[in-house]
Amino acid sequence: MTIPSLQTGEAVRQAARRGTWDRPTAGLAPGYVQTNVVLLPQAFAFDFLRFCLRNPKPCPVVDITAPGNPHPTSTVAAEADLRTDVPRYRVYQEGRFVEEVTEVTHLWGADWVGVLLGCSFTFEEALRRAGIPVRHVECGCNVPMYITNRATYPVGPFRGPLVVSMRPIPGDQVTAAVRITARYPQAHGAPVHIGDPAGLGISDLSQPDFGDPVPIHPGEVPVFWACGVTTHMALMEARLPVVITHAPGHMFVTDLPVAEAI
């Protein structure tokens, strides 16, 4: 899925701010880094950042805002606002998902901090240029994401299972997919698992925990990458009074060239 009018990070952010784009961002703004978003009170930010540093595969930190400042670093996204420039947000209270909304200005606190974390959508254009299919983009849907049986390293109140995204890759292209994605550590890097989903405790690929199921064609292998939705699980486990994230697959698109994620 390629939308001619949404070819830059700024265009996607403006569309989200206007309310004209509230769908997943896979395939949009090719060549620009996409990120996960976590917005939380300053009191919890230090432990959360330590959690990210202890779990760099699913949680590679791209940027952090100053307390009370909803604007990322200008080189990351000029004149952006993390309260309005994500297509869809999720709000959690006391560890429970309570609503999905398209802007969170009314919930932003005076001491809140914004954290941007790398996303695997960033490396998908490189896969496509190499002739490797990206099925959810082909299908115009969200990437499938699964909760696994692998635990993250706990820090303070933050802990929980690893979440992965899955892309079916033709068997003869798996090595190339690993090589290409390994060049993008700020976008989760190389896969964490290849093949039998049971090795991750996943029983049914047709029932993702987040996103949409995609077809797996004969000769293809399911390949799994660490996913930033891992933070959602940790945030729910922490049971913060209130915390905000992007909705899975609905990313914040930056002005950073993908080359800077290598």
N, C-alpha and C positions, 0 to 999 in steps of 0.2 A: 504494500500500500504506500503510494507516494502521492502527497497532496501538493500540487504545483505552488500554491500560495503559502505553504508552510515549510520553507526550505532553509530557514535560519532559526537559531534559538530565539532571537528577538521576535520573529513572526509568530512562533508557537506561544511564547509568553503573552504577547499582546492578544492573541486569539483567546487564550485562557482567561485573561483579565476581562475581556469584553463579554465572555460567556458564549463565544461562538465555537469553541472547541472544548469538549469535556470527555473526549474518548482517549483510549490508550495512545501513547506517543511513539510506539515502535514504527520505524520507517519514516518518521518525520525528521526534518532538519539533518539529512545525512552529512556527516563530516563534523558534527558538533557533539560535545560531551553531554550526556544526559545523566541526571542524578536522582537518587532517593532524597527524600526530605524528612527531617524530624524537627519539630518545633516543641520546645519544652522549657519549663521554668529553670532559671539559673541555678537554683539550689540542687538540681539533679544533673546538671550538665557535665560537671567534672567526672562523676562516676560513669556517666554514659559515654563520654569520650574515652575514658580508660577502657570501658568495655569494647569500644570500637578498635582501639589500639591492640587489645589482647586478641581480637578476632578480625584481623585485617582482610582475610579472604572474603567474607560476606559484607564487611563494613569498612571499605577503604575511604578514608576521610578526604574530601575534596576542598571543603571550605567550612568556616565557622564564623558566625556573626558575633559582634559585640552584644552584651546584654541590652535588651530593649531595642536593638536595631534590626529591623526585618529585611535589610538590604544586603545582599552578598557583596563580596569584594568586587569593585568595578571591573576588574579584568576577567572575573568569572561571568558576570552578567550585568552589563551597564544598565543603571536605572531600573533594575528589577525589584520586585516586592514579593517576598516569600509568602505573604498572606493572600495574594490574589493571582499569582502567575503560574499556578499548578492547575491542570485541568480538573482534578478532583482530589479532595482531601478526605481523610478518615479521622474522626475524633474518638478518643478513648477516655473513659473516666473510670478510675478505680479498677483498671484492668479489663474493662468491658468495652467492646465496640458499641458506640451509641448512635452515630450517624455519619453519613457521607454527604459532603457539601462541596460547593464550587468556590467558596472564599471563606477566610477565617479571620478577617479583620476584627470582628466583634469579640473573638476569643483570645487574641494576642494580648499577653500581659506586659506590663512595663519593664519587667526584668527578664523577659524570655530570650532564649537563644535559638538561632537556626543552625542546623547542621546539615550539610550536603554530603552525600555518600555516593560513590561510584555505582554505575549501573551497566549491566551487560548489553543494553541496547546500543551502547557506545561502539561496541566492536562489530555489530551486525553488518554494517555497510562493508567492512573489510571482508567478511565471509562472503557476502553477495558478489563483490568484485572478483573473488577467487572462484566463482561458480558454485559455491556451496549454498544449498537452499536454506532459507530461513522461513520455516513453514508458517508461523503465525503471521508474518508479514504477507506471505502469499495468500493466506486465508482472510486477511483483513480483520484479525481478532487479536486478543491479548495472548501473551505467552503463558503457557501452563506452569504453575508453581506448586511445589509439594513440600509439606512438612516431613522432615526425615527423622531417623532414629539417632542421628549424631548430635551430641550436645555441644554447645558453645562453652567457652571459658567464662565462668561467672565473675562478675565484678560488682560488689555492693549488692543492690537489689536486682541487678540486671543479669538474666540468665535465660536459658531456654534452648529449644532445638534449632539446628541449622535448617534453613529453607533453601530449596534449590529451584532453578528454572530448568526446563528441559527443551531441547531442540533435537528432532530426529535428523540424523546425518547419514548419508549413504556410507556403507561400510568402507568403501575405498577412499573416502574423503575424511575419515575421522582423524587420521594423523595430521592432515593439513589443517583441520579445524583446531586441533590442539595447539599446533605450532603458531597459528595466527593469533588465537585468543591469548596465548601465553605472553604476547607482546603488550598486553593491556592490563597490567596489575591494578591500575586504578579503576578498572571496569570488571573486577573479579578474576581476571587472568584465565589460566587454563582450567579445564573442567576438574571437578572434584570426584566424579564417578562416570564410568562409561559402561553401558550394557545393562545387565539385569537390575531392574529397579528394586528388587527384593533386597539387594545389598544395602539399600538406604532405608529399608523398612517401608517402601512404597508398594502397596498391594495392587493398585489399579490405576494405570496411567490415564484412563478415560474419566477419572474423577479427581481432577486437581483440586487442591485446597484453595487456590487463588487462580484467577485468570480463566482461560478457556482450554478445553481439550483440543488437540490437533491430531490429524491422521498420521499414522506411521506407515509408510509404504514398504512393500517387500524389499529386502536388501538394506533397509535402514536400521540404524542403531540408535537407541535413546542415549543422549549425552547430556550430562547434568552439570550445571555451573552453580557456584554459590550465589545467593540472591540477597539483596538488601532487605527483603521482607523479613529476613531473620530478625531485624531490629524490632519489627512489630511484635513478634513473639516475646522478645525480651522486655519490651515496654509493657506489654500486658502482664507479664510475670511480676514486674516491679510495682504494679498497681498504683501508679501515680494518680494524684487527684484529677489531673487532666493533661493530655498530651495529644499532639496532632502530627499526623504523617501524611504523605501522599497516599492516594488509593493505589493499590498494586497495579503496576503497568502504566500509571498516569504520572509521568515523571516531570521534573523541572528540567528544562532544556537550557543549557548555558551558551555563552559566546565562546567557550574554549574550543579551539580546534582539536579534533580527535587525536592528532599527532602529539598533543601535550599529555595524553593519557598513557603514552608508551613509556 
